C-alpha cells in the first residue's frame, strides 16, 4: 500500500475523491528497478498499471521470427518520463501488453494491481468513467506520439 497523497500527484487520479484514492492506494505498491531490467513484455498478460515516479522507461516493440534469431528487431515506440502512466493495456481488453517496457534509467514506479483496480472500477461507474477518460486520453496521446 502507498499513501493516497502520493497518488494525488498524478493527473490520472486528479478527479478522484479521498475515499476513491484510498481504495486504489490499497492495491498499489512502490517498486524500484535497475537500468536494463524489463517491467513487462509485449503480448503477455497485463497484470499491472504503472506510474513513473523517477527514472526513465523506453517502450519498444519487438519483432522476432521463430527459428531465425538474426531476424530479431526492436522498434522504439516512445519514452515514459516521471509523472506519466504506462501499462494501460491492463485496463483495456484483452488485457495484454502491446509493447515492451525496458528501464533505460534506474526507475521507481507505482505498480497498481490491475485485477484489483478493475474490480474497484466495476462497482463505481462514475469513478470508472472518470478514470477511463484519462486512460483513453493517454492512449490517444501515445498513438499520436508513435506516428
PyMOL commands that set and color helices and strands:
alter all, ss='L'
color gray80, all
select helices_A, chain A and resi 4-8+11-13+18-25+88-91+114-122+125-146
alter helices_A, ss='H'
color red, helices_A
select strands_A, chain A and resi 28-33+38-40+48-65+68-80+85-86+100-113
alter strands_A, ss='S'
color yellow, strands_A
deselect
rebuild
show_as cartoon
